[in-house]
Amino acid sequence: DPVSLPRIGCGSMGAMLALPPGQGPHRVGCTDVMVGHTRQGLFLRLFYPCLPRAGAAEPLWIPRSEYCGGLADATLGRRWCSALLSIAIGSCTVPVSWNEPLKPRSSGYPLIIFSHGLGAFRTLYSSICTELASWGFVVAALEHRDHSAATTYFCTAEAGTEQWIPFQRVPQGQKEFYFRNKQVHQRAQECVRALRLFQDIAGGRSVPNILPQGWDLSVLKDNLDLTQVAVMGHSFGGVTAVLALVKEPSFRCAVALDAWMFPLENLLYPEVPKPVLFINTEKFQTPENIAKMKRLSSRNSQTRIVTMLGTVHEDQTDFAFLPGKLFTRIFGRRGTLDPHKALAITSRAALAFLQRHLKLEEEFGQWDELLEGVGDSVVLDAPFGRSHL
């Protein structure tokens, strides 16, 4: 239970990161789920509409100090920065209610499986996951076990024994494509296994959450609509979402945030059967990457490619909400678009796309123009060149 862990760093440092609460009509609850005692199991953070309760605890953004070590190594290449990161961000919390009861819904909530980027982990996209949950989605943010997470772990069957899986760089002498291609297939398979987990729960199978004080997964049984399932991700997670569409017909569509298309083999492009919404930042994408996305948009007329002006790659993560000096020390230049506005554009375009392709009844339609690239902060990447709208 991340709430009961000792707070790392000084309390006043909580102001170092101010994640926005969800803007939708639902209060958002949050819990961690671990299933199975091997690395073939699953680890995810669940965001869901909850019943509001006074005095609910908020979970830590960085769930344990080990993740600061992993971040320092994966992002900065300097493990010695771990203690500094702990002091700066270790006590920050997410504005959601920890372990609160699910708000029942007879028609069931649509489900989104979310895949993190290279060197990230399950909590670093809390702002977008919270926002989507506040509009009535259950969002399962995976923590991948392919050595692409900053760090992660699983609990073996022996009581209290944890096995950590460190971040791994491309081994010397190995071609990056082959290393990353193997990883992206494992990641997409984990997305499919996550869907199977929820299908098992919906089918009434007892699935124990092995974490201490684990949230009872059986409450989801009658509260999910598994005909309305999407897959989503950022960067390495964006291409993971695209590949998951190939592997699993139950995924109706994908939302890919600044997708890094490099690890996907060319043979698979004709195999992507469902629509994808690509939401790109201005500074990350290369002509090669965009060309790969356009191969998909030429095959599926419902696929959209949108670019947010004034944004950098990290603007689609929670790091966008770090104060300027800390952000630039870790990542270099930041975008000129206000991160709250970037989050609003990303979530509203995603909601309009999800409504269209999951056939949802909610009125997200007032944001449809974002899908068509209308607005001063958005560029629609048309199949033949970019058109500023």
N, C-alpha and C positions, 0 to 999 in steps of 0.2 A: 504494500500500500504506500504509494509515493508520499502521501500526506504525512505519514508518521515518521518519515525519515528525518534525520536532523537537517536543519536548514544550513546550507553551506554559505559562507560569506556573511556580510552584515545586512541586517534588515533594511537599512536605508537604501541598499542597492536594488531593492525591488523596483525602484523607479527606472532602472536601466532598460527595462523592456516593458512597454505598455501595449499588450495585445488588445485589439478591439473586441468587445463582446459581439455576439451575433446580432444582426439587424432584423432578423425575421421574427415572426410571431411566437415562436416556441423558445422556452428556456432550454438550455443545452446541458445535458449530463455527459459524463465521461467515465470510462473505466478501462482497465487493462485486461486483456484476455490472453492466456497461454494455454495451448492445448497440446497434449502429448509430452513425452519425456525424452524425445530425441530431436535432432536438428531437422528431422522430417515433419515435425509438428508445426505449429503456427504461433506467432506472437504478434499481437496487434493492439492498437488503442482504438476503442469504440467511442464515437460521438453520436449522441441520440437525443431526440426531444424528451425532456424529463418533466416530472411533476415538481414545481417549484417548492422549496422548503426553506424556511428562515435558518440562517446560520450554517448553511452547507459549506463544507470545506472546498478550497480550490486546489487542484493538483499542481505540483511543481512542473515547470516547463522542461527543465533538464531533470529527468526522473532520478538519476543517481550520479554520484561524482565520477564513476567510471566513464560516463558519456562525455564529460569534459576532457578527459584524457584522450578518448577516441577522436573528438572534434579537433583538439590541438594537433594531433598527429595527422588526421586525414585532410583537414582544411588548411592548416598552417605549416604542416611538416615539422612542427616543433613541439614535441610532447612536453617539454619543460614549461610551456605556456599554460598547462592544465590548471595549475593553482590560480593563475591570474584570471582565467576564464571562470573558475569556480567562484572567485570573489566577485567578478563583474556580473555574472548571470545566474549563479547557482541558486539564488533565493527567489528568482522570478516565478510567478505563477500564471496559470491560464484561467481566463475569466469564464469558467464552466463549473458545474457542481459535481464534485467527485462522488462516484458510486451511488448517485441518487436514483430513485425508481423511474423506470421507463414510463412515459405517458402513453396509456393504451390507445390504440387506433384500430377500429374494427376492419377498416378497408386495408390496413397494413401500410407500412412505410416503404417507399422505394429504397434500394440499397446501392451504395457506391463503395467499391473496393479501391483504395488509394495506395499508390506505389511511390515511395520516396526516391530522391535523387542520390547520386554517388556521394558517399561520405556523409550522408544524413542518417536520420532514424525516425521512428514513428511519431515523435512529438513536434518535429520542426515545421510542420504544416498545420499547426493548431488553428491559425487564424482562418484559413480557407475551409478547413474541416468543420470548425465551429459555425461559420457563416452558413454552410450548406445544411448542417443539422438544424439550425434555427429556422430554416424554411421547410422542415419536414422530411429530412432524409436521415437514414441511419448510415453513418460513414465509418468504414473499417480501415484504419490507417495501418498498413502492414509494416513490420520491421523485417527486412529481408535477411536471409542467412546464407547469402552467396559470397560473403566477404566484401560486399559493396557498402554495407552500413558502417558508420564511423566505429561502432562496436555494437555487439548484441550478445545475447546469451540464451541458453535453455537450461531448464532444471532437470537433472537426471532423476531417476526413480529413487535414488538414495536421498533420504530426507535432507533438505537444505543444501544439496550440492549443486552448484552452478557451473556450467561450462561456457566460457566466453569465446566468442568468434570475432577475431580482430579484423580490422580493415586491411585489405591486401592490395598493394599496387601491382601493376603488370610485371610478372617475373622477367628478369633480364633474359634477353635472347628469344622471348616469346612475342609473336606478333599480337599487337593490341586487339585487332579485330577478332581473332580466335578466342582470346581470353574473355573479351566483353560479350561476344556472341553466346558463349557457353553460359555466362552469367544471366544474360537477358532471357534465355530460355528457362533457366531455373526460376527467375523472378516471375515470369508469366505463369509458370506452373504453380507457383505459390499463390498467385491471384486466383487461379482456378481452384486450388485447394481451399482457399478462403470461402469461395462461393459454395463449394461442397459442404463446408462446415455449417453454413447458414441453411443450406438445403436439408442437412441432417436434423438441425434444430427444429426447422419448420415441420419436418416429418415426424417429430415427436421423439427422436432419438435422444437419450441422455448424454450430454457432452460436458464432462467436468472441466471447469476452469481451475487449473491447478495452482494458481497464485493464491497466497494466503488472503483470507477475507475476500475471496473471489466473488465477483458479481454473478448471480445465478442466470445462466444463459437461457434457461427454459422460458423466461418471461418473453423472449422474442418469438416464441412458437406461433402465436396467433397475431403477431403484430408486424409481420414483414410481408410485402408483396413481391415474391420472387419472379414475377413476370416483368418486373420493372427494375432491372439491374444494369448498372453502368460501371465502367472501369475508368480510372483517372490516375494521373501521375505527373510528376515534374522531372524534366531533364531525362536522366536514365529511366526514371519512372514513367515519363511520357512515352518513350518507345516501348517500354514494358506493357503499357496499356494497349498500344497498337497491336503488339504481338498476342496479347491475351484475347483480342477479338478473333484472331485466327484459330486459337486453341479451344475456344469455348463459345458455342453458338448461343448460350443463354445471355451473354453480354450483348445488350442491344445497341450500344454505342460507346465511344470513348472520348474523353476530354484530355488532351495532351498539352500540358503547360511547358512551353519552351523545350519541346522534345529534342533529344539528342539522337538523331536517326542512325548514326554511324554503325551501331552494333547489329542492325537488322540485315539479314542476307537478302540480296536482290530477288532471289527466287520467290520470296514471300510477298512481295508487293502486290502481285495479281491476286493473292489469296485473301487479302483483307476485305471481308464482305460487308462490313457495317460502316456507318458514317463516323467520322472523327472530327472533332472541333480542335484545331491547333490554335492555341493562344500564345503568341510569341512575344518576347521582349525585343526591344529595338537593337540592343547591343550584342546579343549572344549569337544570333543566327548567322550562318555562312551561306553563300549561294548554293553550295553542294547540298546542305541540309534542307534548304527551302525547295530545291529541285526534287528531292526525295518526297517531300510532302505533296508537291504538285503532281507527282506520279499517282498518289492516292486520290487527289481531288479530281484528276482527269478520269478516274475509274468510277468514282461515286459522286454523283451530282450533289449529294447532301453534305459532303465533306466541306468544311470551311477552314480557311487560314486567315487569322486576324493578327495584326501586330500592334502592340501598345507602344505609342511613342513616348520617349522620355523615360524608358525603363531599362534596367539591367537584369541579369539572370536571377540574382538573389531577391529581386523585388517580388517574386512569386513564392518566397519562403517567409517564415516569421522573422528572419533577420532584418527584413525591411523596416521593422518597427524598433530596431536598436537606435539609440541616439547617433547622430551623424559622425562624431569623432570615432566612436567605437566601431561603427560599421566600416568606415574608410580604413581604419587600422587593420581590420581583418581582411576585407575584400577589395580595397582600393576604391575607385570611383563609384559613387552611387547615382541612381537615376534622378532626373529632375522632376518627375511626376510624383506628387504626394502619395505615400504608400497606401493611405486610406482610399484614395481615389483609384489607385491601381487595383486594390482588392475589390472595390465595388465593381469596376469594369469586368474583372476576371469572373467574379461570382455571378454577375447579372448575365453576362454572355453565356456562361455555363448553365445557369438556370433556364434560360430561354431555349438553349439547345436540348437540355435534358427533358424539358416539358414537351418539346416537339417529338423527340425520338423515343421517349418512354411513354408517350401519350398520357401525360399527367393532367389532372383536372384543375390543379391550382392555376391561378391567374399570374403566371410569370410573363405573359405575352407582351406586357407593356415594354419589355426590354428587347423585343425581337429585332429592333433596328440595330442593336449591337452585333447581331449575327450577320447583318447585311453590311456591316462596316460603316454605319453612319455615326458621326460624332467627332469632336475635335481631338480626342486622344487616341483614336483608333484608326488603323489603316487596314483596309481589306486587301489581302494579297490575292488579286484576281489570277486565274490560270495563266493569263498572258501579261505578266508584269504587275507592278504595284500601283494601286490607284489611291491617292490621298482623298479622303471624303470629308 
